């Protein structure tokens, strides 16, 4: 199987490419981080030899980035250009493709959610399109930036300072899903050619405070909740991907994540099968994911 992965250098894209290669499948990475010629907003996509396409490219980041009012217009322009250029080419080629949406596609308070919903509608109009909604991913490596996600931020704080200072009370809840389960879910969904929108999620609601406390327990860090009230987007779950379920327990996944972050902070070399693109600039990695 020859796969084209658009957004190959992002937070999800890098481990997903490694997953496909571990299955024995070939991967053609495609990402503007690799070259300006691989900007999916404008490029002619190399679809002629692709048997499957995974469309992961998006303007994205954690909640502290997505909900900022001053970048909504930039997100809108970026994501519309991605869809207009890429989905038209998918339609012309007829190549089976996966559009990775989000649980926030049912919300209308951010450009991110609105554009993901538009991508879902467009994908379902194309006979070769498959769509899944991704919930809160953790487990992959992220540098601490304005775009990084909450679990990565907590782990960095715990290891660097021995204290996790939360921005909110932590009462807000999420459905966290480990990157290893995400990779399996993507592959299973496109392999089956699903026509209904399915969730790639743990289907378990966990408060952000509970996650911080787990990380604190595993690292010995103190947890100091904030005073702000966080958001809990109570999006209704759709169907799980048939035959797939999340297998990585949250505590186990956090433990593995902490070990990886410690290894990187100690400067040890990554293993030979580490995902490509680990040295990309933090902002570029998130923008492509």
N, C-alpha and C positions, 0 to 999 in steps of 0.2 A: 504494500500500500504506500503510495506516494502522497504526502500531505503538504499542503501549503499553510503555514501558520502566520497570519497577519497580526502583528503585535507580538512578535516572538521574543522580544527583549524585555517585556514587562514583568510585573510582579507575578502574574499567573503564567505568562507566556514562556518564560525561561524554564520553570519546572515542568510545564506541560510538554515542551519539546523534548526534554530529557526523558519523560515518561514514554513518549511515542518511540523514541530510539531504543529504549529498553525493551519495548515490545517487538523489536526487529523491523519496525516500519521506518521508511525514510522521511526526512523532514527538509523542506525548503523554508528556511527562516526568511521573514520579510518584515522589516521595521525601519523606520526613519532614523533610529539610533545607529543602525549599521551604515546607512548611506542616505543622503537627501533624495536619491533616485528611488528609494523605497518608502516614500511618503504616500500612504494609501489614500490621502486626500486628492492626489493629482496623478499618481503613477498608473501606467498600464500594468495590470497585474499579470504575473506569469502563470496563467491558468491552463495553458495548452497541455501540460503534462501532469497537472494535478488531478488526482482521483478524489480527494477530499480537501475542503478548505475549512479552516477554523478561523473565524473572524473575531479576534480578541482586541483589536486596536480601539482605543477610546480615550477621551480626555477625562481622567479619573484621579481620585485620591480618597483619603479618608474623610470622615464627616467634617473635620475642621476646615477642609478645603472645599468639599462639595457644597456646603451651605453658605459659603461666603458670598455676599451680595455683589461684590465688586468684580467677580470673575464669571458671572452667569452668562453675559453676552459672549465672552470668549469661548466658553464651553459650547454654547449654541452654534456658533460659527464653525468651530472645529468639528463637532460631531455630525452636523448636517453635511459638511463637505466629505467626511469619511463615508457616510451612507450613500450620498449621491454618486460618488465615484465608484465605490466598491460594489454596492448592490446592483447597480446597472450592469456591471461587467459579469457578476454572477448570473444574472438573468440571461444575458446573451450566451454565456458558455454552457449553462445547464449543469454545471458541476455541483454535486452535493456540498452544502456548506452548513456550518453551525454558527448561528448568531447568538452571542452570549449576552443576555439581558440581565436584569437585576430585579430583586424584590421591590425596589423603589419604582418600578415601572407602573405601579398602581397609584403612585402619588403624583401630585401636581405642584408641589412647593419648591421644586428645583428643576433647572434645565436638564440635569442628569436624568432624573426620572422620566421627564416628558420625552426626551430624545430616545431613551431606551424603549419606551412604549411605541414610539413611531417605528423604531427598528423592528419590533415584534410584528407590527401590522404589515410592514413591507415584506418581512421574511415570509410570513404566512401567505402572502399573495404569490409567492414564487414556488413552483412545484418541488424544487430541489432543496428548499430551505427548511432547516430544523432550528428550533429555538428553545433555550433553557434559561431559567432565571437563577442567577447565582446569588447566594446569600452572603454572609459575612465570612470571608476567607481569612485564615491565619495559617501560619506554619512556614511560609516562605520568608526569605531574608529581605528586609528593607532597612535602608539607612533612615535615621530619624530626620525627617524634613517636614515641611508644611503639608506634604501630600501623604505622609505615612499613615498607616491605620493604627487603631487604638491598641491592639495587642502588641504590635511591634514597639510602639511608644512605651508601653508599660515594661516590656522586657529590657529595652535600652536603659530606662530609668533605674530599674532594679539592679542591673549589672554595673552601671556606671556610678550610681550614687547611693545605692542601698536604700532608696526611698522611692515610692511611687506616689507622686503628687497628681491626683486626679483633677480634671477640669470640672467635673460634675459630681453629683452625689453618688453616681453609679447605679441608681435605681432603674435606669433605662435598660431594656432587655434586647437581646439579639439572638439569632440562631447562627452559631459559629460552626464552620465546616472546614476541616483540614485540607490543605492543598493536595495531599495524596488522594483523598476521596474526590476532590474536584476533578482531578485528571481522569480518574476512572469514569466519573459521571459524564464528562464531555464525550469521551470515546464511546461509551455505551449509547448515548443519545444519538450520535450521528451514525453509528453502525446500524442502529435500528430504523433510521429514517423517520423519526417520530414527527407526527403532524400536530399533536397537541403541545402546548407550552407546559414544560415540566420544571420542577424545582430541583436544584442541586443544593441540598441543605441537610443539616443534621435533624431538622424538625424538632429540636429541643430548645426551648426558650431559657436563656441564662442571662442574669443581670451582669452588667459591666463590672459592678463591684465584686461579684463572685469571681470573675476572671482575674481581677486585680489581686484579690486575696489568694487565689490559687498560685499566681506567680510569686506573690510575697512569701507564701509558704515554701515554694520550691527553691527560692533564692535567698531566703532570710531577710528580705527587704521589708521595711515598714510601709504600710498603706495609709495614705492621708486623703480621704475623700474631699472633694470640693463642695461648693455651695450652690452651684448652678443646677437647674433641673434639665436633664438631658431628654432627647427625643426617643420615643419608641415607635417606629413605624410599624403598626400592627397590620401589615399586609397579610391577607388570607393566603394560606398555602394552597398551591395547586397540586397536581399529581407528582409523585416521585418518578424518576426515570424507571421504567419497568425493569425488574431484575437487578436493580442497583440500590444500595443503601450505604449510608455513611458508616464506616467501620472504626475510625480512629476516635477513641474516647478523648474528651476535652483535656483531662488532666494528663493523659499519656501524650497527646499532641503538644501540649504546652511544655512538658518535660523535654521532649525531643527538640523543640524549638529553642529552648533555653540552652541546651547543649550545643546546638549549632551556632547560636549567637556568641556563646563563650569561646568556642573554637575560633571564630572569626576575629573576635576582639584580642585574642592571644596571638593572632598573626599566623596561625598554622595554615598550611596550604590546603585548599579544598581537595576533596577526593577526585580521582581521575574522571568520574562520571558526573561531576557537578554540572548544573545547567549552564549553558552558554550565556554570556552577557553579564556575568556577575560584576564586572568592573565598569559597567556603564555608569554615566552620571546619574545620581538619584532622581533628579527632576525628569530626565529623559526616560528613565525606566518606567516611571509611573505614568507619564503621558502616553506611552505606547501600550500600556496594559489594558 
